[in-house]
Amino acid sequence: MERFRIHVADEVLDDLRVRLRRTRWPNQVPGIGWKQGTELEWLRRLVSYWADEFDWRVWERKLNALDHFTWEGIHFVHRRAVCGRGVPLILTHGWPSSFLDYVDMLPMLEDFDVVVPSLPGYGFSPRPLEAGTNYRHVSERWHRLMTALGYSRYAAAGNDFGSGVTTLLALDHPESVIGIHLTTLESDIAPNVDDADLTDGERSFLAVNREWDRTERGYSAIQSTKPQTVGYGLNDSPAGLAAYLGEKWHSWSDDTPSEEFLCATLTLYWVTQTITTSMRDYWDNRWYPVKPTYVGTPTAFGVFAHQTVPEGEPPRSYLERVYNIQRWTVFPHGGHFAPVEEPAAVAGDLTAFFRGLSSR
């Protein structure tokens, strides 16, 4: 374990601002809004804020107030419970996110020893220069990390790719994982059910989900086949990076996070040059798939189904085909990025769930 402190060189931030101010803007079909992708005026405002108002140094001071470490190439934040020794909890983010997703939740998790790692290839965690860094690869590293921290039994929670990693933790280490809390269902781990065996509610959900695929799934197709190709442009143009990631945050949120938060996330991707390595998650999990079985570990699911482009609200029966669901909570607000959009709701739900498990 080595302590880690965040510091980005002035010349990197100066170069970023120069590139933003020299953006070559395409035109847009009048009145089309977001139908063909990121809306032009929305992006102009975001890029202007990023170049002229956003202050990364403020975020560095905020983040460096936390305890950062690196271990075997993995960056993580470690925040101990107020009482000194709480329930160990590992939180895993997804794409196009980072450990920043959980920063605002940390004060709300005072009963836990919280570990928030950066996935390999994101932020300050380099990705191995080899193929096969899939859910199982990451979950094994997480288990070893928790063991190295002295936690033989721990809780786990995650969102997006973090849901997949958390699921594999429970599958492969049921003796260590006391329970898992998820806020999204990873498509790679979704039930494979014959149509004749589906309920009407499940059919309705899958119909909405297929419509989402038709309008939103293009990014996944290229990232699971040719992530390197699109990576060159995104790694070289901060405005292109903002357009690509900003569109996901807009489309998949109930209420798009603030420009301040978006620019912090974009800056983290930019200064660490990790957009290309992060997209390899899609390639590795497609070509090195896991074959999950039923997860017997106690599972809680927080349903945040209010995206700008609806993905559908999964019925409890659908997920019970895969997980041992013991807590099911449907929330009135929040979308795909629930830990950022509704941190208090997520923190409260997982606290209630794990408190109930630990009292048994």
C-alpha positions as CSV (number, residue, x, y, z in Angstrom):
1,M,0.0,0.0,0.0
2,E,1.4,3.4,-1.0
3,R,-0.2,6.7,-0.2
4,F,-1.2,8.7,-3.3
5,R,-1.7,12.4,-3.9
6,I,-3.4,13.9,-7.0
7,H,-1.5,16.7,-8.8
8,V,-1.8,17.6,-12.4
9,A,1.0,19.7,-14.0
10,D,0.1,23.3,-14.9
11,E,1.2,22.7,-18.5
12,V,-1.3,19.9,-18.9
13,L,-4.2,22.1,-17.7
14,D,-2.9,25.0,-19.9
15,D,-2.8,22.8,-23.0
16,L,-6.4,21.6,-22.2
17,R,-7.7,25.1,-22.2
18,V,-5.9,26.0,-25.4
19,R,-7.4,23.0,-27.1
20,L,-10.9,23.8,-25.9
21,R,-10.7,27.4,-27.1
22,R,-9.5,26.2,-30.6
23,T,-12.4,23.8,-31.1
24,R,-13.6,23.5,-34.7
25,W,-17.4,23.3,-34.5
26,P,-19.6,21.4,-36.9
27,N,-23.0,22.7,-37.9
28,Q,-26.3,21.1,-36.8
29,V,-29.6,20.5,-38.5
30,P,-31.9,23.3,-37.2
31,G,-34.5,22.2,-34.6
32,I,-33.2,18.6,-34.4
33,G,-32.1,18.8,-30.8
34,W,-30.5,15.6,-29.5
35,K,-31.9,13.2,-32.2
36,Q,-28.6,12.9,-34.0
37,G,-26.4,13.1,-30.9
38,T,-25.0,15.8,-28.7
39,E,-26.9,19.1,-29.2
40,L,-24.6,21.9,-30.4
41,E,-25.5,24.8,-28.1
42,W,-25.5,22.5,-25.1
43,L,-22.0,21.4,-25.9
44,R,-20.8,24.9,-26.7
45,R,-21.9,26.0,-23.2
46,L,-20.2,23.0,-21.5
47,V,-16.9,23.6,-23.4
48,S,-17.0,27.3,-22.6
49,Y,-17.5,26.5,-18.9
50,W,-14.7,23.9,-19.0
51,A,-12.3,26.4,-20.6
52,D,-13.1,29.6,-18.7
53,E,-14.8,28.8,-15.4
54,F,-14.0,25.3,-14.2
55,D,-11.1,25.1,-11.7
56,W,-9.5,21.7,-11.4
57,R,-7.3,22.9,-8.5
58,V,-10.5,23.3,-6.4
59,W,-11.2,19.6,-7.1
60,E,-7.7,18.6,-6.3
61,R,-7.9,20.2,-2.9
62,K,-11.3,18.5,-2.3
63,L,-10.1,15.1,-3.4
64,N,-6.8,15.3,-1.6
65,A,-8.7,15.8,1.7
66,L,-9.5,12.1,1.3
67,D,-7.1,9.2,1.9
68,H,-5.9,7.9,-1.5
69,F,-3.7,4.8,-2.0
70,T,-2.3,2.6,-4.7
71,W,-1.9,-1.1,-4.5
72,E,-0.6,-3.3,-7.3
73,G,-1.5,-0.7,-9.9
74,I,-5.0,0.0,-8.5
75,H,-5.9,3.5,-7.2
76,F,-8.5,3.6,-4.4
77,V,-9.9,5.9,-1.7
78,H,-10.2,4.4,1.8
79,R,-12.5,6.1,4.3
80,R,-12.9,4.4,7.7
81,A,-16.1,4.4,9.7
82,V,-16.7,7.2,12.2
83,C,-16.7,4.6,15.0
84,G,-13.2,3.4,13.8
85,R,-14.2,0.0,12.5
86,G,-17.4,-0.4,10.4
87,V,-18.8,-2.9,8.0
88,P,-16.2,-3.1,5.1
89,L,-17.9,-1.9,1.8
90,I,-16.3,-1.8,-1.6
91,L,-18.1,0.5,-4.2
92,T,-17.4,0.0,-7.9
93,H,-18.2,2.6,-10.6
94,G,-18.9,2.0,-14.3
95,W,-18.5,3.8,-17.7
96,P,-18.3,6.6,-18.5
97,S,-17.8,7.3,-14.8
98,S,-15.0,7.2,-12.2
99,F,-14.4,7.1,-8.5
100,L,-15.8,10.6,-8.4
101,D,-19.3,9.2,-8.6
102,Y,-19.1,8.2,-4.9
103,V,-17.3,11.2,-3.4
104,D,-20.5,12.9,-2.3
105,M,-21.9,9.7,-0.8
106,L,-18.9,9.1,1.5
107,P,-20.1,11.3,4.4
108,M,-23.5,9.5,4.2
109,L,-21.8,6.1,4.8
110,E,-20.4,6.8,8.3
111,D,-21.1,3.2,9.5
112,F,-18.9,1.6,6.9
113,D,-15.2,1.2,6.1
114,V,-15.5,2.3,2.5
115,V,-13.2,1.4,-0.3
116,V,-13.7,3.1,-3.7
117,P,-11.3,1.8,-6.3
118,S,-10.8,3.1,-9.8
119,L,-11.5,0.3,-12.4
120,P,-8.4,-0.7,-14.4
121,G,-8.0,1.7,-17.3
122,Y,-9.9,4.6,-15.5
123,G,-8.4,7.6,-13.8
124,F,-5.3,6.7,-11.8
125,S,-5.6,2.9,-12.3
126,P,-3.6,1.8,-15.4
127,R,-5.1,-1.0,-17.5
128,P,-2.9,-4.0,-18.2
129,L,-1.6,-3.9,-21.8
130,E,-3.2,-7.3,-22.5
131,A,-6.6,-8.6,-23.4
132,G,-9.0,-10.2,-21.0
133,T,-9.5,-7.6,-18.3
134,N,-13.2,-8.6,-17.8
135,Y,-15.6,-8.7,-14.8
136,R,-13.9,-11.8,-13.3
137,H,-10.4,-10.4,-13.7
138,V,-11.4,-7.2,-11.9
139,S,-13.4,-9.0,-9.2
140,E,-10.4,-11.1,-8.4
141,R,-8.2,-8.0,-7.9
142,W,-10.9,-6.5,-5.7
143,H,-11.1,-9.5,-3.5
144,R,-7.3,-9.5,-3.1
145,L,-7.4,-5.8,-2.3
146,M,-10.0,-6.3,0.4
147,T,-8.0,-9.2,1.8
148,A,-4.8,-7.1,1.8
149,L,-6.7,-4.4,3.7
150,G,-7.5,-7.0,6.4
151,Y,-11.2,-7.6,5.5
152,S,-12.1,-11.3,5.4
153,R,-15.8,-10.5,5.2
154,Y,-17.2,-7.5,3.4
155,A,-20.1,-5.9,1.5
156,A,-20.1,-4.8,-2.1
157,A,-22.1,-2.5,-4.2
158,G,-21.9,-1.2,-7.8
159,N,-23.4,0.5,-10.8
160,D,-23.0,-0.2,-14.5
161,F,-19.7,-2.2,-15.0
162,G,-19.5,-2.1,-11.2
163,S,-22.7,-4.2,-11.1
164,G,-21.0,-6.8,-13.2
165,V,-17.8,-6.8,-11.0
166,T,-19.9,-6.9,-7.8
167,T,-21.9,-9.8,-9.2
168,L,-18.8,-11.8,-9.9
169,L,-17.4,-11.0,-6.4
170,A,-20.5,-12.7,-5.0
171,L,-20.4,-15.6,-7.3
172,D,-16.7,-16.4,-6.9
173,H,-16.3,-15.5,-3.2
174,P,-19.6,-16.2,-1.4
175,E,-17.7,-17.0,1.8
176,S,-16.4,-13.4,1.9
177,V,-19.2,-11.3,0.4
178,I,-22.0,-10.8,3.0
179,G,-24.3,-9.2,0.5
180,I,-24.4,-7.0,-2.7
181,H,-26.3,-3.9,-3.6
182,L,-26.9,-3.0,-7.3
183,T,-28.5,0.0,-9.0
184,T,-28.3,-1.3,-12.6
185,L,-28.5,-4.7,-14.3
186,E,-25.6,-5.4,-16.6
187,S,-26.9,-6.7,-19.9
188,D,-24.2,-9.5,-20.0
189,I,-25.7,-10.9,-16.8
190,A,-29.4,-10.5,-17.6
191,P,-31.5,-13.6,-17.6
192,N,-31.7,-15.6,-20.8
193,V,-35.4,-16.6,-20.8
194,D,-37.5,-18.2,-23.6
195,D,-40.3,-15.8,-24.6
196,A,-43.0,-18.3,-23.7
197,D,-41.7,-18.3,-20.1
198,L,-41.8,-14.5,-19.7
199,T,-44.6,-12.8,-17.7
200,D,-46.5,-9.9,-19.3
201,G,-44.6,-7.4,-17.2
202,E,-41.3,-8.9,-18.3
203,R,-42.3,-8.7,-21.9
204,S,-43.2,-5.0,-21.5
205,F,-39.9,-4.3,-19.9
206,L,-37.9,-6.1,-22.6
207,A,-39.9,-4.2,-25.4
208,V,-38.8,-0.9,-23.8
209,N,-35.3,-2.1,-23.4
210,R,-35.1,-3.2,-27.1
211,E,-36.2,0.3,-28.2
212,W,-33.5,1.8,-26.0
213,D,-31.0,-0.5,-27.7
214,R,-32.1,0.7,-31.1
215,T,-31.5,4.4,-30.2
216,E,-28.6,4.2,-27.7
217,R,-26.6,1.0,-28.3
218,G,-24.3,2.4,-31.1
219,Y,-21.5,3.3,-28.7
220,S,-21.4,-0.2,-27.3
221,A,-21.2,-1.7,-30.8
222,I,-18.0,0.2,-31.7
223,Q,-16.5,-0.1,-28.2
224,S,-16.9,-3.8,-28.2
225,T,-15.4,-4.2,-31.7
226,K,-13.0,-1.2,-32.5
227,P,-12.4,0.9,-29.3
228,Q,-8.9,1.8,-30.4
229,T,-10.2,3.5,-33.6
230,V,-12.6,6.0,-31.8
231,G,-10.0,6.4,-29.0
232,Y,-7.6,8.3,-31.1
233,G,-10.0,11.2,-31.7
234,L,-11.3,11.3,-28.1
235,N,-7.8,11.2,-26.7
236,D,-6.8,14.1,-28.9
237,S,-9.8,16.4,-28.7
238,P,-11.3,17.5,-25.4
239,A,-14.4,18.9,-27.1
240,G,-14.8,15.5,-28.8
241,L,-14.5,13.8,-25.4
242,A,-17.1,16.2,-23.9
243,A,-19.5,15.5,-26.8
244,Y,-19.1,11.7,-26.5
245,L,-19.3,11.4,-22.8
246,G,-21.7,14.3,-22.3
247,E,-24.3,12.7,-24.5
248,K,-24.3,9.6,-22.3
249,W,-24.7,11.6,-19.1
250,H,-27.5,13.6,-20.7
251,S,-29.4,10.7,-22.2
252,W,-29.0,8.3,-19.3
253,S,-29.8,10.7,-16.4
254,D,-33.1,11.8,-15.0
255,D,-31.6,15.2,-14.3
256,T,-28.2,15.8,-16.0
257,P,-25.5,16.5,-13.4
258,S,-24.0,19.9,-13.1
259,E,-21.5,21.4,-15.5
260,E,-19.1,21.5,-12.5
261,F,-19.3,17.7,-12.0
262,L,-19.2,16.9,-15.7
263,C,-16.1,18.9,-16.2
264,A,-14.4,17.2,-13.2
265,T,-15.2,13.8,-14.7
266,L,-14.0,15.0,-18.2
267,T,-10.8,16.4,-16.8
268,L,-10.0,13.2,-14.9
269,Y,-10.4,11.3,-18.2
270,W,-8.4,13.9,-20.1
271,V,-5.4,14.3,-17.8
272,T,-5.0,10.6,-17.3
273,Q,-5.5,9.8,-21.0
274,T,-7.8,6.9,-20.0
275,I,-10.8,7.2,-22.4
276,T,-9.4,4.6,-24.8
277,T,-8.4,2.2,-22.0
278,S,-11.8,2.6,-20.3
279,M,-13.6,1.7,-23.5
280,R,-11.7,-1.6,-23.7
281,D,-14.1,-2.9,-21.0
282,Y,-16.6,-3.4,-23.7
283,W,-14.2,-5.3,-25.9
284,D,-12.8,-7.5,-23.1
285,N,-16.2,-8.4,-21.7
286,R,-17.5,-9.3,-25.2
287,W,-14.6,-11.5,-26.3
288,Y,-13.8,-12.9,-22.8
289,P,-17.4,-13.4,-21.5
290,V,-18.3,-14.7,-18.1
291,K,-21.0,-17.3,-17.7
292,P,-22.8,-16.3,-14.5
293,T,-24.9,-18.7,-12.6
294,Y,-27.5,-18.0,-9.9
295,V,-26.2,-15.6,-7.3
296,G,-27.2,-17.0,-3.9
297,T,-25.6,-14.1,-1.9
298,P,-28.3,-11.8,-0.4
299,T,-28.9,-9.0,-3.0
300,A,-30.6,-5.6,-2.8
301,F,-31.6,-3.8,-6.0
302,G,-32.4,-0.1,-6.2
303,V,-34.4,0.7,-9.2
304,F,-33.7,4.1,-10.8
305,A,-35.5,3.9,-14.1
306,H,-36.0,7.6,-14.9
307,Q,-33.6,8.2,-17.8
308,T,-34.1,10.9,-20.5
309,V,-34.1,8.0,-23.0
310,P,-36.1,5.4,-21.1
311,E,-34.4,2.0,-20.7
312,G,-37.4,0.4,-18.8
313,E,-38.1,-0.6,-15.2
314,P,-37.2,-4.2,-14.7
315,P,-39.8,-6.3,-12.8
316,R,-38.6,-7.9,-9.6
317,S,-39.5,-11.3,-11.0
318,Y,-37.0,-10.8,-13.9
319,L,-34.0,-10.2,-11.6
320,E,-35.1,-13.0,-9.2
321,R,-34.2,-15.4,-12.1
322,V,-30.5,-14.4,-11.5
323,Y,-30.3,-13.0,-7.9
324,N,-31.4,-13.9,-4.4
325,I,-33.3,-10.6,-4.0
326,Q,-33.9,-9.7,-0.4
327,R,-34.5,-6.0,-0.8
328,W,-36.2,-4.3,-3.7
329,T,-36.7,-0.5,-3.8
330,V,-38.2,1.5,-6.6
331,F,-37.3,5.2,-6.5
332,P,-39.3,8.1,-7.9
333,H,-36.3,10.0,-9.2
334,G,-32.9,9.1,-10.6
335,G,-31.6,7.4,-13.7
336,H,-28.6,5.3,-14.7
337,F,-26.1,7.4,-12.7
338,A,-28.0,7.0,-9.4
339,P,-24.9,7.4,-7.1
340,V,-24.4,10.9,-8.6
341,E,-28.0,11.9,-9.2
342,E,-29.5,10.6,-6.0
343,P,-26.6,9.9,-3.6
344,A,-28.7,10.2,-0.4
345,A,-31.2,7.7,-1.8
346,V,-28.5,5.2,-2.7
347,A,-26.7,5.6,0.6
348,G,-29.8,5.2,2.6
349,D,-30.9,2.1,0.7
350,L,-27.7,0.3,1.0
351,T,-27.2,1.3,4.6
352,A,-30.7,-0.1,5.5
353,F,-29.9,-3.3,3.6
354,F,-26.5,-4.0,5.1
355,R,-27.6,-3.0,8.6
356,G,-30.3,-5.6,8.3
357,L,-27.9,-8.3,7.2
358,S,-25.3,-7.5,9.9
359,S,-28.0,-7.7,12.6
360,R,-29.0,-11.3,11.7
